[in-house]
Structure formats: C-alpha cells, structure tokens
Amino acid sequence: MSALKHLSVDVVDTMVTFLADTEYGDLSKYGIYRPKKGPFYLKGVIGRSPVIDVGTIAKIKDGAIKVIPSHITGIENKKVIFGNNKVKEFDAIVFATGYRSIVNTWLKDYKYVLNDEGMPKNEFPNHWKGDYGLYCTGLSKRGLFGVKMDAEVIVNDINQTLKLH
C-alpha cells in the first residue's frame, strides 16, 4: 500500500505478483489461477481484489483442502453438484466464489442475505447478516480489513446466538 504513494499501480502490481510467485509458487497445479490484471488494479476498478490466506495455501499444498475449479449448479442436502457434472458430498461448505459474486445464480433463497447482484442486501456496517442464520463475509469492498471485521462480527453473533439457546 505504501508503494502506491510513490509508484504506479502497474509497477506495484508487477512487484506484488512477483513476490507472491516467489513466496508461493505456481498455484495453478492446485486449481488456483491468477487473474490477468493485478490486485491493486482490480481493487481500483471493481472494488475487490483476489485474496487467499497463506494458511490456506499451505493446507492446499498439503492436500488437506482440495480446490474444485468449477462453479456450483446445485446443492441437495450434503451433496454439491458442480458445473462439470461431478457430485461430491461435504460435511461443511466454504463458499469461495471467485472474483465476482455469482452466489445469487445458484444459492436457493439468496435473498435472505444477498441482492440480485450477489452483494449483501443490507448496507454497511450490517451487510454481513442475513435472515435465517445466513451470513456473508468479504463483500464489504473494504479489502482484507473488511474480511477481518466481517469474520469477527459473525463469530460474535454466532456466540451470542449459542448463549441464548
């Protein structure tokens, strides 16, 4: 971020992607592909940039987490149906929808938490909470700090709910 005060977005994006490649290597063999444009360019144009947690990268490389590079076309109980016609069963689902929210195209009753553009239906700072126990994180257009804020309030809300029961 500091470099952007002195250098162009193109230069900073080049530096950041070089450093990411040096640190994490080519993640495409794990099903993770870098967008054609750099993270700061994307942040400036669409308000979001691709983010991946370094702990997650280690788990993906170790095989503890498997990336499935296909969109979800349906969910039936614990079974998830993918666009490539594969069906897999999961105990828990963590939605990572890529660089543009398309959740509203496949999540039944998405209107409990999202609008028609796949973004939170509620305004900031209450954007993270939907109806019927649905939550969303990372859609506040506030970068990693926004993801952190969302995660903290969601955890606190879940804890508060558990204390009531």
KOLVEX-60118 format. One record per residue: x, y, z of N, C-alpha, C, O in turn; residue in three letters; chain. Coordinates in pm, 1 decimal, padded with zeros to 6 digits, always signed. Atoms other than C-alpha are relative to their C-alpha. Layout:
((X,Y,Z),(X,Y,Z),(X,Y,Z),(X,Y,Z),ALA,A);
...
***
This chain:
((+00083.6,-00119.2,+00000.0),(+00000.0,+00000.0,+00000.0),(+00087.9,+00125.3,+00000.0),(+00058.4,+00222.7,-00069.2),MET,A);
((-00089.6,-00116.9,-00006.6),(+00283.4,+00238.7,+00083.2),(+00063.2,+00027.9,-00135.6),(+00082.4,+00143.8,-00172.4),SER,A);
((-00063.7,-00017.1,+00130.5),(+00442.6,+00179.3,-00256.9),(-00090.3,+00076.4,-00097.0),(-00041.2,+00145.5,-00186.3),ALA,A);
((+00093.8,-00068.7,+00089.5),(+00127.8,+00312.1,-00426.1),(+00006.7,+00151.5,+00014.5),(-00039.5,+00223.7,-00073.8),LEU,A);
((-00016.6,-00144.6,-00017.3),(+00207.1,+00657.1,-00285.7),(+00110.1,+00053.6,-00090.2),(+00113.6,+00172.9,-00120.4),LYS,A);
((-00116.9,-00043.1,+00075.2),(+00525.1,+00664.9,-00494.5),(+00010.7,-00061.2,-00139.6),(+00081.2,-00008.6,-00225.6),HIS,A);
((-00011.7,+00072.2,+00126.9),(+00477.0,+00419.8,-00783.3),(-00138.0,-00021.3,-00061.6),(-00239.7,-00013.9,+00007.4),LEU,A);
((+00127.3,+00024.4,+00068.8),(+00209.4,+00347.8,-01043.4),(-00058.3,-00135.7,+00040.9),(+00012.4,-00223.4,+00090.4),SER,A);
((+00069.5,+00125.5,-00030.8),(-00046.3,+00072.5,-00993.4),(+00062.3,-00115.4,-00077.6),(+00080.4,-00224.0,-00022.5),VAL,A);
((-00060.7,+00106.1,+00081.1),(+00110.0,-00126.8,-01280.0),(+00131.2,-00048.7,+00060.7),(+00156.3,-00169.1,+00065.7),ASP,A);
((-00129.4,+00036.7,-00058.0),(+00453.5,-00120.5,-01115.8),(-00021.7,-00076.8,+00131.0),(+00042.1,-00179.6,+00153.8),VAL,A);
((+00025.1,+00067.0,-00128.1),(+00317.7,-00215.1,-00771.6),(-00061.3,-00137.5,-00022.8),(-00022.9,-00233.9,+00043.4),VAL,A);
((+00058.9,+00131.1,+00031.0),(+00102.9,-00494.0,-00918.2),(+00106.4,-00098.2,-00048.8),(+00105.1,-00215.3,-00010.6),ASP,A);
((-00108.8,+00086.0,+00049.6),(+00409.7,-00631.1,-01100.4),(+00086.4,-00047.5,+00115.8),(+00121.8,-00165.2,+00123.1),THR,A);
((-00082.4,+00036.3,-00115.7),(+00612.6,-00623.4,-00778.1),(-00072.7,-00100.6,+00089.9),(-00014.3,-00200.5,+00131.8),MET,A);
((+00076.6,+00085.6,-00090.6),(+00337.0,-00782.8,-00568.7),(-00018.3,-00139.5,-00058.0),(-00002.9,-00238.5,+00013.5),VAL,A);
((+00019.4,+00132.6,+00060.0),(+00267.1,-01064.0,-00814.3),(+00132.6,-00074.9,-00009.3),(+00134.7,-00197.0,+00006.5),THR,A);
((-00131.6,+00063.6,+00000.0),(+00641.4,-01132.8,-00848.8),(+00031.1,-00056.4,+00139.2),(+00075.6,-00170.5,+00151.8),PHE,A);
((-00025.8,+00045.4,-00137.1),(+00675.0,-01155.1,-00469.6),(-00090.0,-00118.2,+00037.6),(-00045.7,-00211.4,+00104.6),LEU,A);
((+00092.1,+00111.4,-00027.7),(+00367.6,-01380.4,-00447.3),(+00047.5,-00126.9,-00070.1),(+00045.2,-00235.2,-00011.7),ALA,A);
((-00053.1,+00116.3,+00072.9),(+00511.3,-01609.8,-00715.7),(+00124.0,-00055.8,+00068.0),(+00141.2,-00177.2,+00078.6),ASP,A);
((-00123.5,+00042.0,-00067.4),(+00844.7,-01617.6,-00534.2),(-00033.0,-00073.4,+00130.9),(+00027.2,-00176.2,+00162.1),THR,A);
((+00034.1,+00057.2,-00130.9),(+00683.0,-01695.1,-00197.8),(-00082.4,-00128.4,-00011.3),(-00054.6,-00225.7,+00058.9),GLU,A);
((+00096.6,+00110.7,+00004.0),(+00402.7,-01935.7,-00300.9),(+00011.5,-00089.1,-00122.5),(-00044.3,-00198.9,-00124.1),TYR,A);
((-00014.9,+00080.2,+00120.6),(+00500.0,-02060.2,-00646.2),(-00124.2,+00005.2,-00088.0),(-00215.0,+00085.4,-00066.1),GLY,A);
((+00111.0,+00009.2,+00094.5),(+00263.3,-02150.5,-00927.2),(-00110.9,-00082.3,+00063.4),(-00094.6,-00202.1,+00086.2),ASP,A);
((+00111.6,+00069.0,-00065.3),(-00071.5,-02237.8,-00770.1),(-00098.3,-00061.7,-00099.6),(-00195.9,-00124.8,-00059.0),LEU,A);
((+00094.0,+00053.3,+00099.3),(-00238.7,-02335.0,-01099.3),(-00009.1,-00151.9,+00005.8),(-00113.9,-00207.8,-00026.4),SER,A);
((+00006.6,+00146.1,-00009.5),(-00147.2,-02701.2,-01043.6),(-00091.7,-00045.5,+00113.2),(-00123.9,-00163.9,+00123.1),LYS,A);
((+00094.2,+00029.6,-00107.5),(-00375.8,-02682.1,-00736.7),(-00140.3,+00050.1,-00032.9),(-00231.5,+00038.4,+00049.0),TYR,A);
((+00131.2,-00049.0,+00040.1),(-00664.8,-02527.0,-00929.8),(-00024.5,+00146.3,+00030.0),(-00138.0,+00193.2,+00021.5),GLY,A);
((+00012.9,-00142.4,-00029.7),(-00596.7,-02165.0,-00835.0),(+00072.2,+00077.1,-00109.5),(+00191.6,+00057.9,-00132.3),ILE,A);
((-00055.7,-00074.2,+00112.0),(-00543.1,-01926.0,-01124.1),(-00002.7,+00149.9,+00028.9),(-00101.8,+00203.0,+00079.0),TYR,A);
((-00011.4,-00143.7,-00022.0),(-00426.1,-01566.8,-01104.9),(-00078.0,+00075.0,-00108.7),(-00071.1,+00038.4,-00226.0),ARG,A);
((+00067.6,-00082.1,+00101.5),(-00645.2,-01305.7,-01276.9),(+00103.5,+00067.2,-00091.6),(+00219.7,+00083.0,-00054.2),PRO,A);
((-00091.1,-00063.6,+00093.8),(-00494.0,-01136.5,-01580.6),(+00046.0,+00137.5,+00049.5),(+00158.5,+00179.0,+00021.5),LYS,A);
((-00034.9,-00132.2,-00054.0),(-00497.9,-00797.9,-01405.3),(+00048.3,-00014.9,+00143.4),(+00013.0,-00110.9,+00211.8),LYS,A);
((-00057.5,+00003.8,-00133.9),(-00310.7,-00720.7,-01082.6),(-00100.2,+00035.5,+00109.2),(-00206.0,+00091.6,+00080.5),GLY,A);
((+00093.9,-00019.7,-00110.9),(-00472.1,-00697.7,-00737.0),(-00035.8,+00145.8,+00027.1),(-00150.9,+00174.6,+00059.7),PRO,A);
((+00031.7,-00140.3,-00026.6),(-00445.3,-00319.1,-00695.7),(-00079.8,+00061.6,-00113.9),(-00164.1,+00148.4,-00091.3),PHE,A);
((+00080.9,-00043.6,+00113.3),(-00579.5,-00259.0,-01045.9),(-00144.6,-00044.6,+00020.5),(-00237.4,+00035.0,+00005.6),TYR,A);
((+00134.8,+00053.3,-00021.7),(-00877.6,-00484.0,-00969.6),(-00071.6,+00071.0,+00114.3),(-00190.7,+00100.4,+00105.0),LEU,A);
((+00058.9,-00070.2,-00114.3),(-00935.9,-00315.6,-00634.5),(-00050.5,+00136.8,-00042.0),(-00158.2,+00179.3,-00000.2),LYS,A);
((+00039.2,-00133.0,+00045.4),(-00947.9,+00023.3,-00804.6),(-00116.0,-00000.6,-00097.9),(-00198.2,+00091.1,-00097.3),GLY,A);
((+00102.7,+00003.5,+00104.9),(-01174.2,-00083.3,-01091.7),(-00131.5,-00060.7,+00048.8),(-00238.5,-00006.2,+00021.9),VAL,A);
((+00123.9,+00068.5,-00039.7),(-01422.5,-00324.8,-00931.9),(-00023.0,-00000.9,+00150.5),(-00122.9,-00055.0,+00197.9),ILE,A);
((+00019.7,-00007.5,-00144.3),(-01372.7,-00258.2,-00561.5),(+00037.5,-00126.7,+00074.6),(+00019.9,-00134.4,+00196.2),GLY,A);
((-00039.7,+00126.3,-00063.9),(-01244.4,-00609.9,-00493.5),(+00130.9,-00046.1,-00062.4),(+00163.2,-00013.0,-00176.5),ARG,A);
((-00121.4,+00060.9,+00054.2),(-00919.1,-00793.1,-00532.7),(+00008.4,-00143.0,+00050.3),(-00044.7,-00175.0,+00156.6),SER,A);
((-00011.8,+00139.2,-00041.8),(-00832.1,-01161.9,-00517.1),(+00082.9,-00011.9,+00127.2),(+00187.9,+00050.9,+00140.6),PRO,A);
((-00068.1,+00017.8,-00128.2),(-00729.1,-01271.7,-00170.3),(+00004.6,-00148.1,+00031.4),(-00093.4,-00219.6,+00010.5),VAL,A);
((-00008.0,+00137.3,-00048.9),(-00603.8,-01603.2,-00040.0),(+00085.0,+00000.6,+00126.4),(+00190.8,+00063.4,+00131.8),ILE,A);
((-00067.7,+00007.0,-00129.0),(-00497.8,-01678.2,+00313.4),(+00122.7,-00090.6,-00010.9),(+00115.7,-00198.0,-00070.7),ASP,A);
((-00122.8,+00078.4,+00011.1),(-00139.6,-01803.6,+00349.5),(-00012.3,-00134.3,+00069.9),(+00048.1,-00231.7,+00024.9),VAL,A);
((+00023.2,+00128.5,-00066.1),(-00251.2,-02075.0,+00593.7),(-00077.8,-00094.3,-00090.1),(-00055.9,-00215.4,-00089.1),GLY,A);
((+00077.9,+00079.8,+00094.4),(-00497.7,-02192.4,+00331.6),(+00089.8,-00055.5,-00109.9),(+00074.4,-00170.7,-00150.5),THR,A);
((-00092.7,+00047.1,+00103.1),(-00222.5,-02214.4,+00070.7),(+00076.4,-00122.2,+00049.6),(+00091.3,-00219.9,-00023.7),ILE,A);
((-00074.8,+00113.8,-00055.9),(-00023.3,-02445.7,+00298.8),(-00088.3,-00124.2,+00005.9),(-00042.3,-00234.0,-00025.4),ALA,A);
((+00091.4,+00114.4,-00008.3),(-00329.5,-02668.4,+00353.0),(-00034.3,-00054.7,-00138.4),(-00050.9,-00175.5,-00155.4),LYS,A);
((+00024.8,+00045.1,+00137.2),(-00399.1,-02679.8,-00021.0),(+00120.2,-00079.2,-00051.0),(+00103.2,-00185.2,-00111.2),ILE,A);
((-00120.5,+00069.3,+00045.2),(-00037.8,-02778.3,-00093.7),(+00018.2,-00133.7,+00071.1),(+00069.6,-00228.7,+00012.0),LYS,A);
((-00009.9,+00125.0,-00075.9),(-00051.7,-03045.2,+00180.4),(-00111.0,-00099.2,-00036.2),(-00104.8,-00216.1,+00002.0),ASP,A);
((+00110.3,+00087.3,+00038.8),(-00374.8,-03184.9,+00031.4),(-00115.1,-00002.7,+00099.9),(-00212.1,-00075.6,+00079.3),GLY,A);
((+00108.1,-00003.5,-00099.6),(-00589.5,-03106.0,+00339.1),(-00123.2,+00071.6,-00055.3),(-00235.8,+00042.1,-00015.3),ALA,A);
((+00109.2,-00070.6,+00067.7),(-00800.1,-02869.8,+00124.4),(+00015.7,-00024.8,-00148.7),(+00125.1,-00011.3,-00203.5),ILE,A);
((-00003.4,+00023.1,+00144.2),(-00891.5,-02954.5,-00234.3),(-00081.2,+00108.8,-00068.5),(-00195.8,+00134.9,-00032.0),LYS,A);
((+00067.1,-00102.6,+00079.2),(-00979.6,-02680.9,-00480.4),(-00072.9,-00069.4,-00113.7),(-00014.7,-00152.2,-00183.7),VAL,A);
((+00077.5,+00055.8,+00110.3),(-01256.0,-02773.1,-00723.1),(-00029.3,+00114.5,-00095.8),(-00118.2,+00195.6,-00070.0),ILE,A);
((+00013.4,-00113.7,+00091.5),(-01224.6,-02537.3,-01021.0),(-00121.8,-00011.1,-00091.1),(-00108.7,-00024.3,-00212.8),PRO,A);
((+00124.2,+00003.8,+00076.2),(-01587.1,-02546.7,-01128.7),(-00105.1,+00074.8,+00080.6),(-00096.1,+00083.1,+00203.0),SER,A);
((+00106.9,-00069.2,-00071.3),(-01897.5,-02348.9,-01044.9),(-00101.9,-00100.0,+00053.5),(-00112.6,-00211.7,+00003.0),HIS,A);
((+00102.5,+00084.7,-00061.8),(-02175.1,-02493.6,-00829.1),(-00131.4,+00024.1,-00071.6),(-00172.7,+00138.5,-00090.9),ILE,A);
((+00130.3,-00014.4,+00065.5),(-02502.4,-02563.7,-01005.5),(-00115.0,-00037.4,+00092.5),(-00230.4,-00005.8,+00063.8),THR,A);
((+00106.5,+00034.3,-00093.7),(-02693.5,-02702.4,-00708.5),(+00053.4,-00064.4,+00126.0),(+00165.1,-00115.9,+00129.2),GLY,A);
((-00032.2,+00064.8,-00126.6),(-02689.2,-02827.9,-00353.0),(-00123.4,-00076.3,+00044.7),(-00232.9,-00020.5,+00051.4),ILE,A);
((+00107.8,+00084.7,-00049.7),(-02902.3,-03116.9,-00228.0),(+00050.0,-00067.5,+00126.3),(+00130.2,-00160.6,+00120.5),GLU,A);
((-00046.0,+00047.2,-00130.5),(-02854.2,-03184.0,+00143.7),(+00151.1,+00017.2,+00009.2),(+00199.8,+00130.2,+00004.7),ASN,A);
((-00145.6,-00010.3,-00009.9),(-02481.9,-03265.5,+00175.4),(+00068.7,-00015.1,-00135.3),(+00191.3,-00007.2,-00143.6),LYS,A);
((-00056.5,+00019.9,+00133.1),(-02433.8,-03322.1,-00198.3),(+00005.1,+00132.1,-00075.3),(-00091.7,+00208.1,-00078.2),LYS,A);
((-00020.0,-00119.5,+00080.7),(-02293.2,-03045.0,-00415.2),(+00017.1,-00043.6,-00144.9),(+00099.0,-00130.4,-00175.0),VAL,A);
((-00006.5,+00031.1,+00142.0),(-02347.2,-03059.2,-00791.7),(+00078.0,+00112.3,-00067.8),(+00044.3,+00229.8,-00053.4),ILE,A);
((-00086.0,-00096.7,+00065.6),(-02078.7,-02887.4,-00999.2),(-00032.6,+00009.8,-00148.1),(-00095.9,-00078.7,-00205.6),PHE,A);
((+00024.2,-00025.8,+00141.7),(-02090.5,-02741.3,-01350.0),(+00060.0,-00104.1,-00091.5),(+00015.3,-00119.1,-00205.2),GLY,A);
((-00059.9,+00105.4,+00081.1),(-01870.2,-03023.0,-01475.8),(-00070.8,-00134.4,+00021.9),(-00018.3,-00239.7,-00014.0),ASN,A);
((+00086.9,+00115.4,-00027.9),(-02148.0,-03267.5,-01366.5),(+00053.9,-00093.7,+00107.1),(+00000.6,-00203.3,+00124.0),ASN,A);
((-00048.7,+00079.5,-00112.0),(-01942.7,-03401.5,-01075.3),(-00085.5,+00030.2,+00122.2),(-00129.8,+00143.2,+00142.4),LYS,A);
((+00075.2,-00014.7,-00124.1),(-02125.7,-03459.3,-00748.2),(+00090.1,-00046.5,+00113.3),(+00147.3,-00155.4,+00108.7),VAL,A);
((-00081.8,+00034.3,-00116.2),(-01942.2,-03455.7,-00417.1),(-00081.1,+00027.0,+00125.4),(-00167.9,+00114.3,+00127.2),LYS,A);
((+00069.6,-00016.8,-00127.4),(-02063.7,-03488.2,-00059.0),(+00094.1,+00066.5,+00099.8),(+00212.1,+00032.3,+00108.0),GLU,A);
((-00079.5,-00076.0,-00095.5),(-01944.2,-03249.6,+00212.5),(-00073.4,+00011.6,+00133.3),(-00196.3,+00015.7,+00137.6),PHE,A);
((+00055.9,-00029.2,-00132.2),(-01996.8,-03203.6,+00586.1),(-00014.5,+00149.6,+00020.1),(-00106.2,+00194.6,+00088.7),ASP,A);
((+00003.2,-00145.8,-00010.0),(-01924.3,-02830.5,+00556.5),(+00038.6,+00057.7,-00134.7),(+00118.9,-00000.2,-00208.0),ALA,A);
((-00029.3,-00066.0,+00126.7),(-01914.0,-02592.9,+00263.6),(+00048.0,+00140.7,+00030.7),(-00019.3,+00217.2,+00099.9),ILE,A);
((-00051.5,-00135.3,-00008.6),(-01696.3,-02283.4,+00250.0),(-00008.5,+00056.6,-00140.5),(+00056.3,+00006.5,-00232.4),VAL,A);
((+00018.8,-00055.8,+00132.5),(-01802.9,-02067.3,-00039.6),(+00112.4,+00095.3,-00035.5),(+00134.1,+00195.2,+00033.2),PHE,A);
((-00099.3,-00090.1,+00056.0),(-01520.8,-01912.2,-00236.8),(-00041.9,+00022.5,-00143.7),(-00011.3,-00058.2,-00231.5),ALA,A);
((+00066.8,-00018.4,+00127.6),(-01699.3,-01762.2,-00532.0),(+00085.4,+00065.0,-00107.0),(+00035.0,+00097.3,-00214.6),THR,A);
((-00085.0,-00059.9,+00101.6),(-01401.5,-01617.5,-00713.7),(+00003.4,+00150.6,+00014.2),(-00009.5,+00203.4,+00124.6),GLY,A);
((-00023.9,-00143.5,-00003.5),(-01357.1,-01255.1,-00805.5),(-00124.8,+00080.6,-00031.3),(-00119.2,+00203.5,-00034.5),TYR,A);
((+00127.7,-00066.8,+00023.0),(-01719.9,-01172.8,-00882.5),(-00103.6,-00087.4,+00065.9),(-00106.8,-00208.5,+00044.3),ARG,A);
((+00100.4,+00078.1,-00070.6),(-02008.0,-01277.7,-00666.2),(-00105.9,-00051.6,-00097.4),(-00173.7,+00026.0,-00164.8),SER,A);
((+00105.0,+00061.4,+00082.0),(-02231.4,-01521.9,-00851.2),(-00087.9,-00090.2,+00086.4),(-00163.8,-00172.5,+00035.2),ILE,A);
((+00075.2,+00084.4,-00093.0),(-02383.1,-01679.8,-00541.4),(-00149.1,+00004.1,-00031.0),(-00217.0,-00098.4,-00023.9),VAL,A);
((+00143.6,-00014.1,+00026.1),(-02727.0,-01543.8,-00632.8),(-00046.9,-00079.7,-00121.3),(-00167.3,-00096.4,-00140.3),ASN,A);
((+00041.4,+00079.0,+00115.6),(-02723.2,-01752.2,-00952.2),(-00024.7,-00146.4,+00035.0),(-00086.6,-00218.7,-00043.1),THR,A);
((+00017.3,+00141.4,-00034.9),(-02717.2,-02085.1,-00764.8),(-00047.1,-00023.8,+00142.7),(-00092.7,-00134.0,+00173.2),TRP,A);
((+00043.7,+00019.9,-00137.9),(-02799.0,-02030.1,-00395.4),(-00149.8,+00023.6,+00011.0),(-00198.2,+00135.0,-00009.1),LEU,A);
((+00144.4,-00010.6,-00017.4),(-03165.1,-02101.2,-00335.0),(-00027.7,+00095.3,+00115.6),(+00040.6,+00090.1,+00218.0),LYS,A);
((+00039.5,-00095.7,-00103.7),(-03330.6,-01824.3,-00130.9),(+00112.8,+00095.3,+00037.0),(+00124.7,+00135.1,+00152.9),ASP,A);
((-00110.6,-00092.1,-00025.4),(-03023.8,-01599.8,-00166.2),(-00048.2,+00134.4,+00052.7),(+00028.1,+00207.0,+00116.5),TYR,A);
((+00051.4,-00131.4,-00041.2),(-03248.5,-01300.4,-00098.4),(-00005.2,+00016.0,+00151.2),(-00029.8,+00126.0,+00200.8),LYS,A);
((-00009.0,-00012.6,-00145.2),(-03222.0,-01379.8,+00271.7),(+00126.1,+00074.9,+00041.2),(+00133.6,+00126.7,+00152.6),TYR,A);
((-00126.3,-00065.7,-00036.3),(-02869.6,-01233.0,+00259.6),(+00056.6,+00088.0,-00112.3),(+00132.6,+00180.8,-00084.6),VAL,A);
((-00059.6,-00071.2,+00113.6),(-02789.2,-01101.4,-00092.6),(-00105.2,+00066.6,-00087.2),(-00222.5,+00029.3,-00085.2),LEU,A);
((+00088.5,-00061.9,+00097.8),(-02938.6,-00873.1,-00354.7),(+00015.5,-00069.9,-00135.5),(+00085.8,-00170.4,-00145.6),ASN,A);
((-00003.7,+00064.5,+00131.6),(-02983.6,-00955.8,-00723.6),(+00137.7,+00004.3,-00066.8),(+00162.3,-00071.2,-00161.0),ASP,A);
((-00136.2,-00006.4,+00053.3),(-02620.4,-00859.1,-00797.2),(+00095.9,-00090.3,+00075.9),(+00215.5,-00091.3,+00046.7),GLU,A);
((-00085.5,+00089.5,-00076.7),(-02489.5,-01115.5,-00546.8),(+00077.0,+00069.7,+00110.9),(+00171.4,+00013.6,+00166.6),GLY,A);
((-00064.9,-00077.4,-00106.3),(-02387.7,-00847.0,-00297.9),(-00094.6,+00007.4,+00119.8),(-00214.2,-00017.9,+00105.1),MET,A);
((+00084.7,-00003.0,-00119.8),(-02515.2,-00802.0,+00060.6),(-00122.3,+00089.3,-00018.4),(-00112.6,+00199.3,-00072.7),PRO,A);
((+00122.3,-00079.4,+00012.1),(-02875.0,-00682.3,+00076.1),(-00003.9,+00111.1,+00103.2),(-00068.9,+00213.4,+00081.8),LYS,A);
((-00004.4,-00101.8,-00104.1),(-02805.4,-00488.3,+00395.0),(+00119.0,+00092.2,-00022.2),(+00222.2,+00050.2,-00074.5),ASN,A);
((-00108.0,-00099.6,+00015.7),(-02593.2,-00172.4,+00396.4),(+00105.5,-00018.5,+00108.1),(+00076.6,-00070.3,+00216.0),GLU,A);
((-00106.8,-00003.5,-00097.8),(-02258.2,-00144.6,+00572.9),(-00044.2,+00090.3,+00115.5),(-00101.3,+00196.0,+00088.3),PHE,A);
((-00085.2,+00106.5,-00051.5),(-02194.8,-00195.2,+00865.1),(-00073.6,-00129.7,+00031.9),(-00014.3,-00220.1,+00091.0),PRO,A);
((+00077.0,+00121.2,-00031.8),(-02472.7,-00458.0,+00891.6),(-00017.5,-00091.4,-00120.0),(-00108.7,-00174.1,-00122.6),ASN,A);
((+00007.5,+00074.8,+00125.6),(-02411.5,-00609.8,+00547.3),(+00021.5,-00150.1,+00018.1),(-00024.9,-00228.6,-00064.5),HIS,A);
((-00044.0,+00137.6,-00022.1),(-02278.3,-00938.1,+00691.3),(-00111.3,-00093.1,+00045.8),(-00097.8,-00214.9,+00034.5),TRP,A);
((+00103.2,+00084.8,-00059.7),(-02603.0,-01060.9,+00848.5),(-00126.0,-00003.9,-00085.4),(-00185.8,+00098.7,-00117.6),LYS,A);
((+00124.2,+00019.3,+00072.5),(-02891.0,-01206.1,+00655.4),(-00105.2,-00059.6,+00091.8),(-00088.4,-00063.0,+00213.7),GLY,A);
((+00108.0,+00063.3,-00076.1),(-03209.2,-01374.4,+00765.3),(+00026.4,-00149.4,+00014.0),(+00101.4,-00208.1,-00064.0),ASP,A);
((-00001.5,+00145.5,-00020.1),(-03243.3,-01729.4,+00898.9),(+00141.3,-00058.0,+00017.2),(+00169.0,-00168.6,-00029.1),TYR,A);
((-00132.2,+00052.7,-00030.0),(-02881.2,-01765.4,+01012.3),(+00098.7,+00001.5,-00115.3),(+00203.1,-00063.3,-00108.2),GLY,A);
((-00094.5,-00010.2,+00112.2),(-02719.4,-01680.8,+00679.1),(+00091.1,+00120.9,+00020.5),(+00045.2,+00228.3,+00059.4),LEU,A);
((-00099.4,-00105.7,-00013.2),(-02400.8,-01472.5,+00686.5),(+00080.6,+00009.4,-00128.6),(+00089.7,-00087.1,-00204.5),TYR,A);
((-00094.9,-00013.9,+00110.9),(-02167.2,-01333.2,+00423.2),(+00118.6,+00081.8,+00048.8),(+00103.4,+00174.4,+00128.4),CYS,A);
((-00121.7,-00071.2,-00037.2),(-01810.7,-01215.0,+00461.2),(+00080.6,+00033.0,-00124.4),(+00076.8,-00039.2,-00224.0),THR,A);
((-00087.6,-00036.9,+00110.4),(-01570.0,-01035.5,+00234.1),(-00067.7,+00074.7,-00112.1),(-00007.9,+00094.1,-00218.0),GLY,A);
((+00072.1,-00069.7,+00106.7),(-01833.8,-00848.2,+00035.7),(-00023.3,+00147.5,+00032.5),(-00110.8,+00211.0,-00026.3),LEU,A);
((+00019.0,-00139.6,-00040.2),(-01798.4,-00507.0,+00201.2),(+00082.4,+00097.0,-00083.5),(+00071.8,+00218.3,-00065.5),SER,A);
((-00088.8,-00080.2,+00084.5),(-01545.3,-00381.6,-00057.8),(+00099.8,+00078.7,+00084.5),(+00137.4,+00190.7,+00049.9),LYS,A);
((-00095.5,-00065.6,-00088.7),(-01307.3,-00297.9,+00227.5),(+00127.7,-00082.5,+00016.1),(+00198.7,-00068.0,+00115.7),ARG,A);
((-00124.4,+00075.9,+00000.5),(-01025.9,-00542.0,+00146.3),(+00011.8,-00098.0,+00115.2),(-00088.0,-00139.9,+00173.9),GLY,A);
((-00024.3,+00097.5,-00106.0),(-00865.8,-00773.5,+00398.9),(-00049.9,+00047.3,+00135.4),(-00098.4,-00032.6,+00215.6),LEU,A);
((+00048.9,-00052.5,-00127.2),(-00953.0,-00543.9,+00687.1),(-00151.4,-00021.2,+00010.5),(-00202.7,-00053.1,+00117.7),PHE,A);
((+00144.1,+00023.7,+00000.8),(-01318.9,-00571.0,+00586.0),(-00034.9,-00145.6,+00024.3),(-00131.5,-00175.8,+00094.3),GLY,A);
((+00020.9,+00143.4,-00023.0),(-01295.6,-00951.1,+00575.2),(+00018.5,-00031.1,+00148.1),(-00060.6,-00104.7,+00207.1),VAL,A);
((-00027.6,+00019.2,-00142.9),(-01144.8,-00945.0,+00925.8),(-00116.0,+00051.6,+00084.0),(-00161.7,-00015.9,+00176.3),LYS,A);
((+00111.9,-00058.0,-00075.4),(-01420.1,-00715.3,+01052.9),(-00124.2,-00088.4,-00012.0),(-00190.7,-00116.2,+00087.8),MET,A);
((+00116.3,+00086.8,+00022.4),(-01691.5,-00934.3,+00897.0),(+00011.2,-00128.1,+00082.2),(-00083.4,-00167.2,+00150.6),ASP,A);
((-00020.2,+00126.6,-00071.7),(-01544.1,-01254.0,+01043.9),(-00019.6,+00019.0,+00150.1),(-00081.7,-00064.9,+00215.4),ALA,A);
((+00012.8,-00023.8,-00143.8),(-01524.8,-01103.1,+01392.7),(-00145.0,+00020.9,+00042.1),(-00188.9,-00035.8,+00142.2),GLU,A);
((+00139.4,-00023.7,-00039.9),(-01884.1,-00977.8,+01399.6),(-00085.7,-00124.4,-00020.4),(-00180.5,-00147.3,+00054.7),VAL,A);
((+00074.4,+00124.4,+00021.8),(-02011.6,-01306.8,+01256.8),(+00025.0,-00096.8,+00114.4),(-00069.2,-00156.5,+00166.5),ILE,A);
((-00032.1,+00088.3,-00112.6),(-01828.8,-01508.3,+01523.5),(-00070.2,+00048.4,+00126.1),(-00126.9,-00032.0,+00200.1),VAL,A);
((+00066.7,-00054.4,-00118.9),(-01962.5,-01275.8,+01793.5),(-00150.5,-00024.3,-00005.6),(-00211.9,-00056.0,+00096.3),ASN,A);
((+00144.0,+00023.3,+00014.0),(-02316.5,-01308.9,+01656.3),(-00034.3,-00147.0,+00023.9),(-00132.4,-00178.1,+00091.5),ASP,A);
((+00023.0,+00143.5,-00021.5),(-02293.6,-01688.7,+01646.6),(+00014.6,-00033.3,+00148.6),(-00067.9,-00105.8,+00204.3),ILE,A);
((-00018.3,+00023.8,-00143.9),(-02156.7,-01693.4,+02002.7),(-00118.5,+00052.3,+00080.0),(-00164.7,-00014.0,+00172.9),ASN,A);
((+00116.1,-00057.7,-00068.8),(-02440.3,-01466.5,+02116.8),(-00123.4,-00089.0,-00018.8),(-00199.5,-00111.1,+00075.4),GLN,A);
((+00112.7,+00089.6,+00028.7),(-02695.2,-01694.8,+01949.3),(+00010.1,-00128.5,+00082.3),(-00089.1,-00175.6,+00137.9),THR,A);
((-00019.9,+00123.9,-00076.6),(-02544.5,-02003.2,+02115.3),(-00025.6,+00021.5,+00148.8),(-00075.1,-00068.7,+00216.3),LEU,A);
((+00023.6,-00030.0,-00141.7),(-02561.0,-01834.5,+02457.4),(-00148.8,+00008.7,+00030.7),(-00190.3,-00019.5,+00143.1),LYS,A);
((+00144.1,-00012.4,-00019.1),(-02934.5,-01774.9,+02409.4),(-00069.9,-00134.9,+00002.9),(-00181.4,-00146.5,+00053.7),LEU,A);
((+00064.3,+00131.8,+00009.4),(-03003.1,-02143.9,+02348.2),(+00055.9,-00092.5,+00100.9),(+00014.3,-00208.1,+00108.5),HIS,A);
***
